[in-house]
Amino acid sequence: MAAKRKTGIRRTKQLTQAKSTGVPRSEADRAFVRRVLNEFLERELGEEMARVCRLPHKERFEYIDDMIDYAESKGAKFDRPATGVTI
């Protein structure tokens, strides 16, 4: 009888544990983790911010600086600290 293939959360947990124990992962496993991460980012943040999250560090900060400059040019004020709550 063939073993049932692990999918979803169980497989992701198995792969992250394999990383911490030093067991090398195959290209298919890395592709699976990338796909799950990309789907999560797009679901939680939207397509544009998911794309920004995948940018290299320097380009990501340049993009965010451009977003802030654009918001200031449209009249956004940043004189109060961000609280994380939108009302």
Stockholm file with secondary structure:
# STOCKHOLM 1.0

chainA/1-87         MAAKRKTGIRRTKQLTQAKSTGVPRSEADRAFVRRVLNEFLERELGEEMARVCRLPHKERFEYIDDMIDYAESKGAKFDRPATGVTI
#=GR chainA/1-87 SS CCCCCCCHHHHHHHHHHHHHHTCCCCHHHHHHHHHHHHHHHHHHHCHHHHHHHTSCHHHHHHHHHHHHHHHHHTTCCCCSCCCSCCC
#=GC SS_cons        CCCCCCCHHHHHHHHHHHHHHTCCCCHHHHHHHHHHHHHHHHHHHCHHHHHHHTSCHHHHHHHHHHHHHHHHHTTCCCCSCCCSCCC
//
